[in-house]
Amino acid sequence: MAIILSDIVMDYPGTRALDRVGVEFRDDEVHGLIGENGAGKTTLVSILGGSRLATAGRMTLDGEEVRLTDAGDALARGIAHVSQEGSLVPGLTAAENILLGAEPRRLGAIVDRRALSRQARELLTRWFPDVEIDLDAPVESLPYADQKIVEIVRALRGSVRILILDEPTATLPAREKERLWAIVRRLPTQGVGVVLISHFLSEILALSDRITVLRDGRLVETFSAAGADEARLVRLMLQRGQTGGAVDAPRGAVDTAVPPVIEVSDWQTADATAGHFAVRPGEIVGLIGLTGSGHFAFARSLYDAPDRIGGAMRFAGEEVADVSAAAMRRRGVAFVPDHRMIHSLVADWSVRENLAMVHPEAGALSALGILRPAREGREARRVMGRLAVKASSPEQIVTELSGGNKQKISIGKWLYGAEDRYRLMIFVEPTEGVDIGAKREIHQLMKDLARAGCAVVVASSDLIEIADLATRVVSFAGGHAIGELHWPNFSEQSFIAAMAGARS
Amino acid sequence: MSAALAAPRDDAAGRRRLKQGLLRYSTLIVLALLFIGFSIGVDRFLTTSNLLNILQQISMLTIVAIGLTFGFAAREMDLSVGFMAGLAGLIAPLLLVAGWPMPVALLAGLGAGLAVGLVNALLVTLVGVPSLIATLAMGSILFGVNFLLSGGRAIYGGLPDSYLVLGQGRILGIPVVAFIMLGAVALAWFVMERTIFGRYVYAVGGNLKAAELSGIRGRRYRQAALVISSLFAAVAGLLLSARLGSGQPNAGQDYLLDGLATVFIGMTMFRPGTATIAGTFFGALFIGVINNGLNLVGLDTYIQSIVKGVIIIVAVAVVSRTTKLKLI
């Protein structure tokens, strides 16, 4: 069996998630599907699995055009989807989970427990004869790999020909992954094709027959996995082939005689480690890496590290013991996070209230903490002018603004009542979902801040942005800071090589 | 072309703003209509003495609801306020009857509010029990404590006039409790709308993650909100026992449901989806006018209970259908 998707388009309000993507999935292969976050992988498999309807495009199954309107429809045609989050019911046994909704009954009402146990066992041995799982144990007591296998067996209950596995090993400890890999490899020999989404490129290479790469909602290429290597995958996932206009612009010289503002050594949190990392006044240090490689987590841990495991930090020459948001802010660290509506703004607040969140005292009678709306309005207007925020007034509700203007408010929080107060400013995805004009303005602001003596750290998945801004780049892979690049050795190629794990 | 594109968008924005404006004041309009309706239809409604009566009737409820409003603003729910009011309203009469001076009795009542609030706050922020559960359980505990303390009987006899005047007295014909209530409303409004503390409470309730990443110690403001909630309940309990002239083990029980109804009605006003002091005050007026009007018409209390239930459902339905309200 083969299912061919052609010219698939998926539009969400304001964005095109998939743009004329064409790909063929077969029942005799493991088909790896890769791409950065936002590349469109999940959207594509939800269309394949029937849970989303494409805006445009065709789907043919063995030459016959089909239209899948829901997951049940897809299942009837032999396409099953095991999602990333997991769909097991805790408290039920593994066998009960396998036969959920199709329990054998006596007299039409009473679940026949013995038959249920036997049928689940038969299903498991039919597909995976050498896998041993205690099917009568509560499912949550099983190892994670076995839980995933239970989910897969349930998905294989009908006559399935294509099985979609979305990040099946994301939650598995390393030693359990191989158990699942063996399962995945075996399925095509039993007539079930696998569509495998994974962030682990080594896993994709080891398991796939063919690999499809998506980038920014477009198909990059489908190719045989034989002979491919990780460096090629990374290049295909990231390379946009654009030339950044400002890459060649010279960077301000950094006085290396000046001591660093921040310095960490043997830094270790749950998601990121770095041997030594320091930033001097006037520097803009870019952090790059693939999704989940630790560059965002590291940037954040310099401001708020509740999960710190080890390492030492010095800020402005002083030893820092308490790395928490409140304490670091007081020392002079600003943090502009990604996902501004989740991490930075209060949705139903006005522009003024959002701007005043970090330093409300600037709009208050000092000492007493009594807010003066007129004074707040004045300071809000100053910041809005400084950042060229387009809003009808400081009283406009922040959710009514465009993405770029929201981001300016998220940054402006740290300028309200605090121009020049911050010695280190950390940005994560500073121009995520921001139009090109606002992007340029935000970049200019960051350069101005650095020129005024602020140390700047930028973690971004936009390599062109990093190339335009940074004076120095640190690359991350697998949770570790692994390399460092200096301007003018900045190019998409050099970045991609650094992110693929090549030490430089 | 850009003009053609811009026009419908402006229309949509205008419609949305109109809808929001209507929503913001619809409850006030309903309140005004109720008031006019009762004034025309019910003989004794629009008289000075009855209006003062309404004011007196809603005083304690408003004070409890203000406390709840602090909790809601920080996204914490305090379900122990009813029994907390009962506890404070027992402790003070018990001490007074035993001959203790009035300041000691009042401070003991408030101290009980402080202690219960602190325990609630610690359970929620340090142990990690959701406030809904922690305060529900605390309410059950206080219910038992109230009966243990009182032996299930009313505490009365020998309560000094200086105490009773708090609940029963009038100044210039206006009930003392109304002055205290209006003072509490003014103070709470000022704290929530005009101080950094209040702004931070709203920030923590509006987006805890964003508040904490802005360097606000979220836990502190959630704790403070729960303590304040308990303190206001204690004040209401003291006033209630002064009004009744006795400490009753099951006094104050109705304040929980009525208080929640008050806050929910208030959340439909001014900043839909957010509990505000002004909204809560008008929410209390709403409940007061309905209860009083139905009373005068001669409807039984169980009918009022049905009406209240329906109002809560309507208010919460309006708020959750028009905003992204998440109560828990």
Interface residues (C-beta under 8 A of the other chain):
Chain A: Y303 D304 A325 A326 M328 R329 R330 F335 P337 I342 H343 S344 L345 V346 A347 D348 W349 E353 A356 M357 V358 P360 E361 A364 G369 I370 L371 E400 K413
Chain B: A13 E193 R194 T195 I196 F197 R199 Y200 Y202 A203 G206 N207 K209 A210 A211 E212 L213 S214 G215 I216 R217 R271 G273 T274 T323 K324
